[in-house]
Amino acid sequence: MEILRNIPLNSLTTLRLGGPAAYLSHIASIEVLREAIEWAQGKNLPLMVLGEGSNVLAPDEGHEGLVLIMNIKGLHVIETGSVVELVACAGENWDGLVKYAIENGLYGIENLSGIPGSVGATPIQNIGAYGTEIKNMIKWVEIFDSKTMKTVKLYNNECGFGYRDSIFKKPQSRSLIVTRVCFTLKKHGILNTSYRDVSNYFKEKDVKPTLISLRTAILSIRGKKFPNLYKVGTAGSFFKNPIIRKKDLEILLKTYKDLPFFEIDEDKDKVKIPLAWILEHVCNMKGWKRGNFETFSKHALVFVHSGNGTTKELKEFASMVAQCVKEKTNIDIQPEVTYL
Ligand SMILES: Cc1cc2nc3c(=O)[nH]c(=O)nc-3n(C[C@H](O)[C@H](O)[C@H](O)COP(=O)(O)OP(=O)(O)OC[C@H]3O[C@@H](n4cnc5c(N)ncnc54)[C@H](O)[C@@H]3O)c2cc1C
């Protein structure tokens, strides 16, 4: 086990923000994970877990404890008839796994092409895009609990999955570190091209949807919707799309007749509102800039950091956005990004 000192968190997060981590260790196996945790516990240091840092806002003051970068690699394939289980270690790159599945003719995760980050982080916020959520493919999540120092498998129904949510996001689950995830995929599946941008792509290009062409479509759509994270700081969508009661929707529709909304499976009395629409059409905040931060010109829900900002500044920027939404619509919005 190697312990590095004084590593800037802004070099480990795609928002490019955050002060120094006092200690940091790259975790390549469960044995190293155990050793690193014992080392931190021996010194009474708090732990922080990171994958590829694409969904976090790290504090300016840094982290006084040990940062664990989950880098455990490995993939195990179990075939049972028409179903294939991919058991992937936490440190595998998510999009690499999607590519592998598609190249092997496996259906289920193609709409989640191009989402940055690690496999271990996929259950944390139940990643989703273009009509698919990872909760529908997860069979179990293996975790190492830093309290009990034991490895346990949590089956899908024990993970408390919801829209960009799971038990892993709850404060009481901070000791749970994801080490492997088992995804159930199908050899013969039905492609989901119903999302508007996706169906438009296939109409315009006049190509037949296949696993490969759907991945190409999603990557092309995402390429236009998100800034290049190798060039600017971003964590994708900063806030979650709000879920509101149908009663409240009716009130909003009186003022904003074109307000889009989507039914949700979890609750028939509620609808999901695309926050980007509110930011663009109600708050006039598409491409809105303050200091070192702006909302992306092609997708207002995505925040862009030009490079010299601070976390304090971004929190202020985010609260101005949230305040406008509250004033105009009475909706309280919640960050999708995890504040570390
Ligand atoms: C340009 C861009 C586009 C994006 N598009 C989407 C999208 O379409 N849909 C979507 O859902 N998300 C999207 N995201 C968000 C992000 O890609 C996902 O949330 C991703 O799963 C984060 O992975 P990560 O490895 O970078 O996690 P990190 O950012 O490193 O960590 C995220 C959280 O998970 C915890 N964590 C990470 N790994 C582990 C582990 N092994 N065990 C326990 N806790 C862990 C961290 O402590 C933190 O709280 C986007 C981000 C960017 C930058």
PDBQT file of the ligand as one rigid body, heavy atoms in Angstrom, charges set to zero:
ROOT
HETATM    1  C1  LIG A 401     -19.958  15.470 -18.765  1.00  0.00    +0.000 C 
HETATM    2  C2  LIG A 401     -20.702  14.619 -17.751  1.00  0.00    +0.000 A 
HETATM    3  C3  LIG A 401     -21.880  13.995 -18.114  1.00  0.00    +0.000 A 
HETATM    4  C4  LIG A 401     -22.583  13.206 -17.192  1.00  0.00    +0.000 A 
HETATM    5  N1  LIG A 401     -23.733  12.584 -17.592  1.00  0.00    +0.000 NA
HETATM    6  C5  LIG A 401     -24.415  11.812 -16.714  1.00  0.00    +0.000 A 
HETATM    7  C6  LIG A 401     -25.617  11.150 -17.119  1.00  0.00    +0.000 A 
HETATM    8  O1  LIG A 401     -26.037  11.242 -18.268  1.00  0.00    +0.000 OA
HETATM    9  N2  LIG A 401     -26.278  10.405 -16.196  1.00  0.00    +0.000 N 
HETATM   10  C7  LIG A 401     -25.810  10.253 -14.914  1.00  0.00    +0.000 A 
HETATM   11  O2  LIG A 401     -26.461   9.558 -14.127  1.00  0.00    +0.000 OA
HETATM   12  N3  LIG A 401     -24.675  10.871 -14.508  1.00  0.00    +0.000 NA
HETATM   13  C8  LIG A 401     -23.967  11.633 -15.367  1.00  0.00    +0.000 A 
HETATM   14  N4  LIG A 401     -22.821  12.272 -14.975  1.00  0.00    +0.000 N 
HETATM   15  C9  LIG A 401     -22.372  12.112 -13.579  1.00  0.00    +0.000 C 
HETATM   16  C10 LIG A 401     -21.280  11.012 -13.397  1.00  0.00    +0.000 C 
HETATM   17  O3  LIG A 401     -20.695  10.673 -14.607  1.00  0.00    +0.000 OA
HETATM   18  C11 LIG A 401     -21.854   9.760 -12.741  1.00  0.00    +0.000 C 
HETATM   19  O4  LIG A 401     -22.504  10.071 -11.537  1.00  0.00    +0.000 OA
HETATM   20  C12 LIG A 401     -20.766   8.699 -12.464  1.00  0.00    +0.000 C 
HETATM   21  O5  LIG A 401     -21.368   7.510 -12.063  1.00  0.00    +0.000 OA
HETATM   22  C13 LIG A 401     -19.743   9.155 -11.424  1.00  0.00    +0.000 C 
HETATM   23  O6  LIG A 401     -18.684   8.234 -11.420  1.00  0.00    +0.000 OA
HETATM   24  P1  LIG A 401     -17.297   8.561 -10.751  1.00  0.00    +0.000 P 
HETATM   25  O7  LIG A 401     -16.484   7.316 -10.738  1.00  0.00    +0.000 OA
HETATM   26  O8  LIG A 401     -16.686   9.731 -11.420  1.00  0.00    +0.000 OA
HETATM   27  O9  LIG A 401     -17.757   8.925  -9.270  1.00  0.00    +0.000 OA
HETATM   28  P2  LIG A 401     -17.172  10.048  -8.318  1.00  0.00    +0.000 P 
HETATM   29  O10 LIG A 401     -17.526  11.390  -8.855  1.00  0.00    +0.000 OA
HETATM   30  O11 LIG A 401     -15.738   9.781  -8.026  1.00  0.00    +0.000 OA
HETATM   31  O12 LIG A 401     -18.025   9.789  -7.011  1.00  0.00    +0.000 OA
HETATM   32  C14 LIG A 401     -19.397  10.079  -6.985  1.00  0.00    +0.000 C 
HETATM   33  C15 LIG A 401     -19.958   9.678  -5.613  1.00  0.00    +0.000 C 
HETATM   34  O13 LIG A 401     -19.881   8.270  -5.485  1.00  0.00    +0.000 OA
HETATM   35  C16 LIG A 401     -19.036   7.900  -4.396  1.00  0.00    +0.000 C 
HETATM   36  N5  LIG A 401     -18.267   6.754  -4.858  1.00  0.00    +0.000 N 
HETATM   37  C17 LIG A 401     -17.548   6.648  -5.987  1.00  0.00    +0.000 A 
HETATM   38  N6  LIG A 401     -17.053   5.406  -6.091  1.00  0.00    +0.000 NA
HETATM   39  C18 LIG A 401     -17.459   4.731  -5.002  1.00  0.00    +0.000 A 
HETATM   40  C19 LIG A 401     -17.278   3.414  -4.534  1.00  0.00    +0.000 A 
HETATM   41  N7  LIG A 401     -16.563   2.498  -5.201  1.00  0.00    +0.000 N 
HETATM   42  N8  LIG A 401     -17.853   3.048  -3.349  1.00  0.00    +0.000 NA
HETATM   43  C20 LIG A 401     -18.592   3.953  -2.630  1.00  0.00    +0.000 A 
HETATM   44  N9  LIG A 401     -18.796   5.213  -3.036  1.00  0.00    +0.000 NA
HETATM   45  C21 LIG A 401     -18.246   5.592  -4.212  1.00  0.00    +0.000 A 
HETATM   46  C22 LIG A 401     -18.202   9.131  -4.080  1.00  0.00    +0.000 C 
HETATM   47  O14 LIG A 401     -17.845   9.161  -2.703  1.00  0.00    +0.000 OA
HETATM   48  C23 LIG A 401     -19.159  10.240  -4.452  1.00  0.00    +0.000 C 
HETATM   49  O15 LIG A 401     -20.066  10.482  -3.385  1.00  0.00    +0.000 OA
HETATM   50  C24 LIG A 401     -22.090  13.061 -15.877  1.00  0.00    +0.000 A 
HETATM   51  C25 LIG A 401     -20.887  13.697 -15.516  1.00  0.00    +0.000 A 
HETATM   52  C26 LIG A 401     -20.196  14.461 -16.446  1.00  0.00    +0.000 A 
HETATM   53  C27 LIG A 401     -18.905  15.117 -16.051  1.00  0.00    +0.000 C 
ENDROOT
TORSDOF 0
